[in-house]
Amino acid sequence: MKICSAKDIKLVSGVLAAAMLLGGCAGKNDSGKLLKDDPALKAGIDFDKVKDTEYDGKAMDEQYRRYCFDLLSQTVRDYGGDGNVMISPASVMMALDMVAAGAKEDTLQQLTDLFAAGQGPLTQQAYAASMMDKINGAKQVKFSCANSVWNNGLLLGSEINTDYVGYIQETFLAEYTVTDFNPDTVGEINDWIYEHTDHMIREVIDELDPSTVMVLVNAISFDGEWEDPYEEDKVLDGEFRNADGNIQTVTFLKDTVSDYFETNKATGFMKEYKGGEYAFLAILPKDGKISANEFIKDFSAKDYEKFINSRTDEYKVYSSMPEFESEFEMLMNETLMNLGASDMFDPGKADLSGISGKPGDIYVSRVIHKTYIEVDAKGTRASAATVVEMRKFEAAVDMSEFRTVECNRPFVYAIVDTETMSPVFIGTVNAV
């Protein structure tokens, strides 16, 4: 669904080196700075007003880029180490904006401020919807954004707010499924993710807690060929020094490009994908002794604004980067709490009553994020999935009515006479 025209918005999605540029829409902010007594926070989001909301696209772009680097730097701090880190801020935002659509009071304010501090919740919802529209409208690259909602019929079922369901189906094009959660549901959700990440992400969740009432899922996939592919003579072996100091021989992609960036902290180049709508952006720290993770801890959104504003085409830029493939997965609860969005995880504070019940009835138990990227001479394939699991606060008491038996380890079996319950056959299974 198109909310408004998209012009010149830049989306930074995924690992820094794979930043992709997207678009948004122009207009004015719907409510300005949020106040504690803002009716939009008390009553929750007025679904009918979102599609007509106009806002300042440039201001929202800046807020989104600020969120991207806040999320990345906090992820690196929480993750630690020198391993490859990759996130999709867009995927996380889409999944949590579906949560925000049913949030009220402080829970809604925290989620809104996470993405667009000082802006109204209607603005943020409209901005996210426009971004999704832009992704799915890509012309010469394969770019898709999909959402799904899984309702546990045993615990939530018809108790869900039907207006909320209708809104996320219309605004976020979410597929809505009501099913009695069981061990097979995990496979069904993972299969949906696999299909909607262009078969790049196989498994995100390994189990669902019996008290889970709802699962919200976002999946994004990108597949783009270079506008100017790397010819055979530009694909050469070379040495790459890892963060731990070890040297390894890898395949490098070398080319001459025209877009150059330089600040006191970094230099960089940009190489476009077919159609010119999206590009690969490389940011190289000037300090050759630190890891990329150490660098990003102190590379703020303001640093990034300064970096992209240094763009010039006055030079021939000899660029070089390795072919690489990487995947990353993390539980984002702590990271999101550290960024100020904490109430949704607390059963005593979460107000998701726009989804179901009263404040505190349901809360977010886990936010899982997984990404994959592959860069080679042909182009780039990347994908991300974000899973938000919700639980019912009193579900632990109600679960006395339910049991789960999973024979996923050694067990005994019998074929019995149902009248006497005498075994006809009995045996054990220790291996299959």
Buried (B, 14 or more C-beta within 10 A) or exposed (E): EEBBBBEEBBBBBBBBBBBBBBBBBBBEBBBEEBEEEBEBBEEBBBBEEBBEBBBBBEBBBBBBBBBBBBBBBBBBBBBEEEEBBBBBBBBBBBBBBBBBBBBBBBBBBBBBBBBBBBBBBBBBBBBBBBBBBBBEEBEBBEBBBBBBBBBBBBBBBEBBBEEBBEBBBBBBBBBBBBBEBBEEBBEBBBEBBBEBBBEBBEBBBEEBBBBBBBBBBBBBBBBBBBBEBBEEEBBEEEEBEEBEEEEEEEBBBBBEBBBBBBBEBBBBBBBBBBEEBBBBBBBBBEEEEBBBBBBBBEBBBEBBBBBBEBBEEEEEBEBEBBBBEBBBBBEBBBBBBBBBBBBBBEBEBBBBBBBBBEBBBBBBBBBBBBBBBBBBBBBBBBBBBBBBBBBBBBBEEEBEEBEEEEEEEEEEEEEEEEEEEEEEEEEEEEEE
